[in-house]
Amino acid sequence: MRRVGSILCTGLLLAGALTSRALAADPKVPPGTDPGGIAIALIGEGVDYTDPQIAERLARDGEGEIIGWDLVDGDRFPYAAGTPATDTPTGTDLARRLLKVDKHARLIPIRVASLEPTTIAKVVALLAKTPARIVAIPAWGSDRAQWELFRQVAEQARGLLLVVSAGDQPALMSAAPSWPSGFRLDNVVSAAPAELHPRRGGSRLEAESAAASVDAWMVAAATPMLPLPSAKTTLSPQEAVVLAAGLAACAQHSAPATDGRAAKAALSALARPSKDDPQIEVHDPMCWYGGVRY
C-alpha cells in the first residue's frame, strides 16, 4: 500500500515537471475546447494530434490546452508521425479507430518510449488523478513478475477501467497465461481478435486456456455503422484493445459507470455469439448511444 502511494505521488510530481518542458520540434496543438464525454487514455507511441479527426476529440483543460503527456521528450505534447515499417498500426491509426467507435468519447494521448510493464504501471498511477476513466494499453507479456507492479497499481486505481491485450496468435495458442490479463482483476478487460481464438486451429486445452483469460473477443468494423466492402476485416491485437476501449465508453453513454468494475460489466452486456462459432462470444461493434445494438 505504501509502495503504491509513493508511485501516485511520483506520478503527480512528474505531471508538474512535464508542463515546464516543451520541445519546439513538436507542432502546435490546433485550438479547441474540451468536447466532453468519457475520457479514454491511449498509452503508446503518441499520435498526430494535428489530424482534424483527432484534434476535435482531444481532452482539454479549461484554457483549451491538451490533456496529454510525452514521457519521451518530457513535455505535454505526445506527437508522433510517420508511416509504420510493418503492418502494425501506428498510434494515430489506433486513435482514429478508437474514436470511430464512440463519437462521444474524448482522447488523452500518452507517449512512452516502450510499452514496458513498469512504465505502464507508473502511467496508470498518473492517470488515476486525471479525467481519464478508461485506459487502452495495447501490451502483453509472458513474465508475471514483470507485471507485478502493474497489478498493485491497478488494484488501487479502482476508478479506471484498464483495457489490455490478451496477446498475439502465439500467446493465444499457448496454454500458458499472458500478463497482465492473467491476473483476472475486476477492473481490467483483456481483449483479443475473434479471428485468433484457438478453437479455430488449436487444441481443446489451448482453447479453454484462452477463453479463461480473454474478456472480449473483438470483431472488425470500419465504423460504428456497417463496414464498407473495402474495409479491413481482421484486427491486430492492438486494434482489438482500442476497439474494446471505445465500446466500453459507448456502453456507458447514457449511464456513465462509477468505477472500473461497473464499466467492465457494461461492456460485458454487449457480448453476443459469433456468427462463425456460436460458442465464441464476441463484442458487437454496432454500438450506438449507450450500448444500443443494431
C-alpha positions as CSV (number, residue, x, y, z in Angstrom):
1,M,0.0,0.0,0.0
2,R,2.8,2.4,0.9
3,R,4.6,1.5,-2.3
4,V,1.6,2.3,-4.5
5,G,1.1,5.5,-2.6
6,S,4.6,6.6,-3.4
7,I,4.0,5.8,-7.1
8,L,1.0,8.0,-7.2
9,C,3.0,10.9,-5.6
10,T,5.8,10.4,-8.1
11,G,3.3,10.5,-11.0
12,L,1.8,13.8,-9.8
13,L,5.3,15.3,-9.5
14,L,6.1,14.0,-12.9
15,A,3.0,15.7,-14.3
16,G,4.1,19.0,-12.9
17,A,7.6,18.7,-14.3
18,L,6.3,17.8,-17.8
19,T,4.4,21.0,-18.2
20,S,7.6,23.1,-18.0
21,R,9.5,21.3,-20.8
22,A,8.1,21.8,-24.3
23,L,10.1,21.0,-27.4
24,A,9.9,23.4,-30.3
25,A,10.1,20.5,-32.7
26,D,6.6,19.4,-31.8
27,P,3.8,21.1,-33.8
28,K,1.3,23.2,-32.0
29,V,-2.0,21.7,-30.9
30,P,-4.9,23.0,-33.0
31,P,-7.1,25.4,-31.0
32,G,-10.2,23.9,-29.5
33,T,-12.3,23.3,-26.4
34,D,-12.9,20.1,-24.4
35,P,-15.5,18.0,-26.3
36,G,-16.8,16.4,-23.1
37,G,-17.7,12.7,-22.9
38,I,-15.9,9.8,-21.3
39,A,-12.1,10.3,-21.4
40,I,-10.1,7.4,-22.8
41,A,-6.3,7.4,-22.4
42,L,-4.2,5.7,-25.1
43,I,-0.7,4.6,-24.0
44,G,1.7,4.1,-26.8
45,E,3.9,5.8,-29.3
46,G,2.0,9.0,-29.5
47,V,-0.5,10.4,-32.0
48,D,-0.6,13.1,-34.7
49,Y,-2.8,15.5,-32.8
50,T,-2.9,17.9,-35.8
51,D,-5.1,15.4,-37.6
52,P,-8.6,17.0,-37.7
53,Q,-10.3,13.8,-36.6
54,I,-8.2,13.6,-33.5
55,A,-7.8,17.3,-32.7
56,E,-11.5,17.8,-32.3
57,R,-11.7,14.9,-29.8
58,L,-8.7,15.8,-27.6
59,A,-9.4,16.1,-23.9
60,R,-8.5,19.7,-22.9
61,D,-8.3,21.8,-19.7
62,G,-10.3,25.0,-19.0
63,E,-7.9,27.0,-21.2
64,G,-8.1,24.7,-24.2
65,E,-4.7,23.1,-23.6
66,I,-4.4,19.4,-24.4
67,I,-4.5,16.9,-21.6
68,G,-1.8,14.5,-22.5
69,W,1.9,13.8,-21.8
70,D,5.0,12.8,-23.7
71,L,7.2,10.8,-21.4
72,V,9.9,10.5,-24.1
73,D,10.5,14.2,-24.7
74,G,9.4,15.3,-21.3
75,D,6.6,17.7,-22.3
76,R,2.8,17.8,-22.7
77,F,2.8,17.2,-26.5
78,P,2.7,13.5,-27.3
79,Y,3.2,13.9,-31.0
80,A,4.2,11.1,-33.4
81,A,4.0,11.0,-37.2
82,G,5.3,8.7,-39.9
83,T,4.4,5.5,-41.7
84,P,4.9,2.2,-39.9
85,A,7.6,-0.1,-41.1
86,T,5.4,-3.1,-40.7
87,D,1.7,-3.9,-40.7
88,T,1.5,-2.9,-37.0
89,P,-0.9,0.1,-36.7
90,T,0.6,3.5,-35.6
91,G,-0.6,5.4,-32.6
92,T,-2.5,7.6,-34.9
93,D,-4.2,4.6,-36.6
94,L,-5.2,3.3,-33.2
95,A,-6.6,6.7,-32.1
96,R,-8.7,7.0,-35.2
97,R,-10.2,3.6,-34.8
98,L,-10.9,4.2,-31.1
99,L,-12.7,7.5,-31.8
100,K,-14.8,6.0,-34.6
101,V,-16.4,3.6,-32.2
102,D,-17.8,6.2,-29.8
103,K,-18.2,9.7,-31.2
104,H,-18.9,11.0,-27.7
105,A,-15.5,9.9,-26.2
106,R,-12.5,12.2,-25.8
107,L,-8.9,11.2,-26.0
108,I,-5.9,11.6,-23.6
109,P,-2.8,10.5,-25.5
110,I,0.2,9.3,-23.6
111,R,3.5,8.8,-25.4
112,V,6.1,6.3,-23.9
113,A,9.4,5.1,-25.2
114,S,8.2,1.5,-24.9
115,L,5.3,-0.4,-23.5
116,E,7.4,-1.8,-20.7
117,P,5.4,-3.0,-17.6
118,T,7.0,-0.7,-15.0
119,T,6.5,2.3,-17.2
120,I,2.8,1.4,-17.9
121,A,2.3,1.0,-14.1
122,K,3.6,4.5,-13.4
123,V,1.4,5.9,-16.2
124,V,-1.7,4.3,-14.8
125,A,-0.9,5.7,-11.4
126,L,-0.6,9.2,-13.0
127,L,-3.9,8.7,-14.9
128,A,-5.8,7.9,-11.7
129,K,-5.6,11.6,-10.9
130,T,-6.8,12.8,-14.4
131,P,-10.2,12.9,-16.1
132,A,-9.4,9.5,-17.7
133,R,-12.0,6.7,-17.0
134,I,-10.8,4.1,-19.5
135,V,-7.2,3.3,-20.3
136,A,-6.2,1.5,-23.5
137,I,-3.0,-0.5,-23.1
138,P,-2.0,-2.4,-26.2
139,A,0.6,-4.5,-24.5
140,W,1.1,-8.0,-23.1
141,G,3.9,-10.3,-21.8
142,S,4.8,-13.8,-20.6
143,D,6.7,-12.9,-17.4
144,R,4.3,-12.5,-14.5
145,A,6.9,-11.0,-12.2
146,Q,7.5,-8.0,-14.6
147,W,3.8,-7.1,-14.3
148,E,3.5,-7.4,-10.5
149,L,3.9,-3.6,-10.0
150,F,1.1,-3.1,-12.6
151,R,-1.1,-5.4,-10.6
152,Q,-0.6,-3.4,-7.4
153,V,-1.3,-0.1,-9.1
154,A,-4.4,-1.5,-10.9
155,E,-5.9,-2.8,-7.7
156,Q,-5.6,0.7,-6.3
157,A,-6.9,2.5,-9.4
158,R,-10.5,1.4,-8.9
159,G,-11.9,4.4,-10.8
160,L,-10.3,3.3,-14.0
161,L,-11.2,0.5,-16.5
162,L,-7.9,-0.8,-17.9
163,V,-8.2,-2.5,-21.3
164,V,-5.2,-4.7,-22.1
165,S,-4.2,-7.2,-24.8
166,A,-4.6,-10.9,-24.2
167,G,-1.7,-11.4,-26.7
168,D,-0.9,-12.3,-30.3
169,Q,-1.5,-15.6,-32.0
170,P,1.4,-17.5,-30.4
171,A,0.3,-16.3,-27.0
172,L,-3.3,-17.3,-27.5
173,M,-2.4,-20.7,-28.9
174,S,-0.3,-21.4,-25.8
175,A,-1.8,-23.0,-22.7
176,A,0.4,-20.6,-20.6
177,P,-1.3,-17.4,-19.5
178,S,-0.3,-13.9,-20.7
179,W,0.0,-10.9,-18.4
180,P,-1.5,-8.7,-17.2
181,S,-4.7,-10.4,-18.4
182,G,-3.9,-13.5,-16.3
183,F,-4.3,-11.6,-13.0
184,R,-8.1,-11.5,-13.7
185,L,-8.6,-8.2,-12.0
186,D,-12.2,-6.9,-11.8
187,N,-11.3,-3.5,-13.4
188,V,-9.2,-5.0,-16.2
189,V,-10.6,-6.1,-19.5
190,S,-8.4,-8.3,-21.8
191,A,-9.2,-8.1,-25.5
192,A,-8.2,-10.2,-28.5
193,P,-9.3,-10.5,-32.2
194,A,-12.0,-13.1,-32.6
195,E,-10.1,-14.5,-35.6
196,L,-7.3,-15.6,-33.2
197,H,-9.5,-17.8,-31.0
198,P,-7.5,-21.1,-30.5
199,R,-10.7,-23.1,-31.2
200,R,-10.2,-22.2,-34.8
201,G,-7.0,-24.2,-35.1
202,G,-5.7,-25.2,-31.7
203,S,-6.4,-27.9,-29.2
204,R,-9.2,-28.0,-26.7
205,L,-6.8,-27.3,-23.8
206,E,-5.5,-24.2,-25.7
207,A,-9.0,-23.0,-26.4
208,E,-10.1,-23.4,-22.7
209,S,-6.9,-21.6,-21.6
210,A,-7.6,-18.7,-23.9
211,A,-11.2,-18.5,-23.0
212,A,-10.3,-18.2,-19.3
213,S,-8.1,-15.2,-19.9
214,V,-10.0,-13.2,-22.5
215,D,-12.9,-11.0,-21.6
216,A,-13.7,-9.6,-25.1
217,W,-13.3,-11.3,-28.4
218,M,-13.4,-8.4,-30.9
219,V,-14.7,-8.4,-34.4
220,A,-13.6,-5.8,-37.0
221,A,-15.7,-2.9,-38.1
222,A,-14.6,0.2,-40.0
223,T,-17.1,2.5,-38.2
224,P,-20.0,2.0,-35.7
225,M,-22.1,1.5,-38.8
226,L,-21.9,-1.4,-41.2
227,P,-18.4,-1.8,-42.5
228,L,-17.7,-0.8,-46.1
229,P,-16.9,-3.6,-48.6
230,S,-13.3,-2.4,-48.8
231,A,-12.9,-2.2,-45.0
232,K,-10.3,-4.3,-43.2
233,T,-12.0,-7.4,-41.9
234,T,-9.4,-8.6,-39.4
235,L,-7.9,-7.0,-36.4
236,S,-4.4,-6.8,-34.9
237,P,-4.1,-7.4,-31.1
238,Q,-3.5,-3.6,-30.7
239,E,-6.6,-2.8,-32.6
240,A,-8.7,-5.2,-30.6
241,V,-7.7,-3.2,-27.4
242,V,-8.7,0.2,-28.7
243,L,-11.9,-1.2,-30.2
244,A,-12.8,-2.7,-26.8
245,A,-11.9,0.6,-25.1
246,G,-14.2,2.5,-27.4
247,L,-17.0,0.0,-26.9
248,A,-16.6,0.3,-23.1
249,A,-17.2,4.0,-23.4
250,C,-20.0,3.6,-25.8
251,A,-21.8,1.2,-23.5
252,Q,-21.8,3.9,-20.8
253,H,-23.1,6.9,-22.8
254,S,-26.5,7.0,-21.2
255,A,-25.3,5.9,-17.8
256,P,-21.6,6.5,-17.0
257,A,-20.1,3.9,-14.8
258,T,-18.9,4.9,-11.3
259,D,-15.8,2.7,-11.3
260,G,-13.8,0.3,-13.4
261,R,-15.8,-2.7,-12.2
262,A,-19.1,-1.2,-13.3
263,A,-17.6,-0.2,-16.7
264,K,-16.5,-3.8,-17.2
265,A,-20.0,-5.0,-16.5
266,A,-21.4,-2.6,-19.0
267,L,-19.1,-3.8,-21.7
268,S,-20.0,-7.4,-21.0
269,A,-23.6,-6.6,-21.7
270,L,-22.6,-6.1,-25.4
271,A,-21.5,-9.8,-25.8
272,R,-23.1,-11.9,-28.4
273,P,-22.4,-15.3,-30.1
274,S,-20.0,-15.2,-33.1
275,K,-21.6,-16.0,-36.5
276,D,-18.8,-18.4,-37.3
277,D,-18.9,-20.2,-34.0
278,P,-21.9,-19.8,-31.6
279,Q,-19.7,-21.0,-28.7
280,I,-17.3,-18.0,-29.1
281,E,-18.7,-14.8,-27.6
282,V,-17.6,-11.5,-29.3
283,H,-18.5,-7.9,-28.6
284,D,-20.7,-6.3,-31.1
285,P,-19.2,-3.1,-32.6
286,M,-22.7,-1.9,-33.7
287,C,-22.8,0.1,-30.5
288,W,-24.6,3.5,-30.6
289,Y,-25.7,5.8,-28.0
290,G,-25.4,3.9,-24.7
291,G,-25.0,0.4,-25.9
292,V,-27.8,0.0,-28.5
293,R,-27.0,-2.8,-30.9
294,Y,-28.2,-3.0,-34.5
